[in-house]
Amino acid sequence: MSATTVGITFKVLPAAKRVAASERARILANPGFGKVFSEHMAVARWNRGQGWHDAEVRAYGPIPIDPGTSVLHYAQAVFEGLKAYHQQDGRIAVFRPDANARRFQRSARRLALPELPEAAFVEAIDLVVGLDADWVPVEPEHSLYLRPFMYASEVNLSVHPSDEVTFVLIASPSGSYFPSGVKPVTVWLSEDFIRAAPGGTGEAKTGGNYAGSLLAQSQAAEQGCDQVVWLDAIEHRWVEEMGGMNLFFVFGRGASARLLTPKLTGTLLPGVTRDALLSVGKDLGYEVEEGRISVEEWRAGCADGSLTEVFACGTAAVITPVGAVKSAHGSWLVSDGKPGAISMRLRQALVDIQRGAAPDRHQWMHPVPVRSF
Ligand SMILES: *Cc1c(COP(=O)(O)O)cnc(C)c1O
């Protein structure tokens, strides 16, 4: 079988040998995160002369790599992260693959990589998830995590936008981010390091941003914190993100609460979860705002009780409450340090949409077509 989309035809080569159902069940019972992979992957190649070619879906396995391959030296690469969920009606659906496809294109443009057409991105997902439907966990809060990525595969040590590029999509069954219930994190405000600066690559989902963050993350861990919070590069004052997640601040309580998330200045990663929560927040009747918040405002708001909840959001955990803050200049709690009511309400509302347990009024869920291979 082959599947064509805007000139890109994925040849489908189902794996000859499949994992036994009993072995799969054993793996899915406790998948963790990013440690086990499903049985198929999509691969496509690009070069300057031919454009996209040699697209196929085949058995998951190692990709041989020449030591002179450009990405190993200059990190010209981008990635995405999204999830396929078992729906209450038995179907499998992916959350907003079109949004991730477009972000993948924007990231690629910033890293001087070619853009993969949106239809090909979604087709690769449909084919891999379709073939590996048995790898989508059924348990609530479990999902099949999808990791599309693209890298400079030209074998050449001269510094230039690669003339050869490889796109790959792999899938990894993942368990609950909070196996023993949602647990608030303690964050470290990083003043020694920055994640992104104006004109840099902060808006692109690229591994280099993560590589540059690891030392700050270790520093946070040394301070007894779970995560690092990034401040702006110029004044070290305006709150940007937490690790690989966006942040929301809740002012007030109940129906009159107001949600604030740092606006996209070019140094923040535009999260799909962040975008969805701006809509879900509005749907639930809260005032929502994209703006600025400084460290002083965060601290003062917690001290005078006007700032009631803080949470981080992203594909992996959906919503993670922030319970406490630590910095070189002091520490404070957010309210009583426990998960806030509005954070948990927003989380449940979004999880219900993702599992098909609540109406999908924004048409976010993309059902994976059932095909025979
Ligand atoms: C991926 C990512 C996010 C969250 O994006 P989602 O689309 O919501 O998963 C936030 N910040 C950074 C730095 C990221 O890489």
The ligand as an SDF file (V2000), in Angstrom:
LIG
                    3D

 15 15  0  0  0  0  0  0  0  0999 V2000
    7.2350   22.1330   23.6640 C   0  0  0  0  0  0  0  0  0  0  0  0
    7.4710   23.2630   24.5780 C   0  0  0  0  0  0  0  0  0  0  0  0
    6.4240   23.8730   25.3060 C   0  0  0  0  0  0  0  0  0  0  0  0
    5.0220   23.3490   25.3450 C   0  0  0  0  0  0  0  0  0  0  0  0
    4.4170   23.2260   24.1190 O   0  0  0  0  0  0  0  0  0  0  0  0
    3.1550   22.2710   23.9190 P   0  0  0  0  0  0  0  0  0  0  0  0
    2.8380   22.4210   22.4720 O   0  0  0  0  0  0  0  0  0  0  0  0
    2.0820   22.7960   24.7860 O   0  0  0  0  0  0  0  0  0  0  0  0
    3.5720   20.9010   24.3120 O   0  0  0  0  0  0  0  0  0  0  0  0
    6.7380   24.9730   26.0850 C   0  0  0  0  0  0  0  0  0  0  0  0
    8.0000   25.4340   26.1730 N   0  0  0  0  0  0  0  0  0  0  0  0
    9.0240   24.8730   25.5210 C   0  0  0  0  0  0  0  0  0  0  0  0
   10.3850   25.4250   25.6760 C   0  0  0  0  0  0  0  0  0  0  0  0
    8.7910   23.7640   24.7060 C   0  0  0  0  0  0  0  0  0  0  0  0
    9.8210   23.1980   24.0470 O   0  0  0  0  0  0  0  0  0  0  0  0
  1  2  1  0
  2  3  1  0
  2 14  2  0
  3  4  1  0
  3 10  2  0
  4  5  1  0
  5  6  1  0
  6  7  2  0
  6  8  1  0
  6  9  1  0
 10 11  1  0
 11 12  2  0
 12 13  1  0
 12 14  1  0
 14 15  1  0
M  END
$$$$
